[in-house]
Structure formats: structure tokens, C-alpha cells
Amino acid sequence: MAIGTDSFQSSLAVAQMQMARKVAESRMIRLLSQAKSDPKRLDAADQLLQDGDLNTACLIYVRLALSKPEREASEIAQRRLEKIQTEARKQRV
């Protein structure tokens, strides 16, 4: 019985992660449609990060960091992602 329960819990966890990702993507799309300029998009991501929505903030940072041609916002977003990664590593130790 425990094996079936473990499988169900794993499936439930995967479904929850997928739902959280879809929610974050929907929120990102809505915010990006409202924030038309790079500085406003960075501000939106910063606010999301302060509010604890790491998933959506990172999606916006990644989108800006990978944008072509590279702009000032690309570099700022890359630095913010590096900072988040550094903080995450510190918490693992």
C-alpha cells in the first residue's frame, strides 16, 4: 500500500509544480503586457521578488537576460539572476 501512496504523492507533487509554473507564466504574460519598457519590466520583476514570487520574477529576469539585441536591461537581469543563484547556493549549505 505504501508503494501506491508514494507514487500518488509523487504524481501529485509533479502536478502541483506544473500548475505553479503555469500560474507563474500567466502572471508573467499579464505583467509584461502591462509593462511595455525594459525598466518597467525590471521593476515588475523586482516587486515580484520582494513579494515572494520567485518563479514569476525569475521568468521575467530570464526573458530580459536572453533578449536580443543585448541591452542594459539584459545585463541587469543577468546580474539579478546571478544574485538569486548565489543566495540559493548559500541556503543549501
BELDA-V531872 format. One record per backbone hydrogen bond with DSSP energy under -0.5 kcal/mol. NH is the residue of the N-H (numbers start at 1). CO is the residue of the C=O. If there is no record, write none. Layout:
nh:NH co:CO
nh:NH co:CO
This chain:
nh:5 co:1
nh:6 co:2
nh:7 co:3
nh:8 co:4
nh:9 co:5
nh:10 co:6
nh:11 co:7
nh:12 co:8
nh:13 co:9
nh:14 co:10
nh:15 co:11
nh:16 co:12
nh:17 co:13
nh:18 co:14
nh:19 co:15
nh:20 co:16
nh:21 co:17
nh:22 co:18
nh:23 co:19
nh:24 co:20
nh:25 co:21
nh:26 co:22
nh:27 co:23
nh:28 co:24
nh:29 co:25
nh:30 co:26
nh:31 co:27
nh:32 co:28
nh:33 co:29
nh:34 co:30
nh:35 co:31
nh:36 co:34
nh:41 co:37
nh:42 co:38
nh:43 co:39
nh:44 co:40
nh:45 co:41
nh:46 co:42
nh:47 co:43
nh:48 co:44
nh:49 co:45
nh:50 co:46
nh:51 co:47
nh:52 co:49
nh:53 co:48
nh:54 co:52
nh:57 co:53
nh:58 co:54
nh:59 co:55
nh:60 co:56
nh:61 co:57
nh:62 co:58
nh:63 co:59
nh:64 co:60
nh:65 co:61
nh:66 co:62
nh:67 co:64
nh:74 co:71
nh:75 co:71
nh:76 co:72
nh:77 co:73
nh:78 co:74
nh:79 co:75
nh:80 co:76
nh:81 co:77
nh:82 co:78
nh:83 co:79
nh:84 co:80
nh:85 co:81
nh:86 co:82
nh:87 co:83
nh:88 co:84
nh:89 co:85
nh:90 co:86
nh:91 co:87
nh:92 co:88
nh:93 co:89
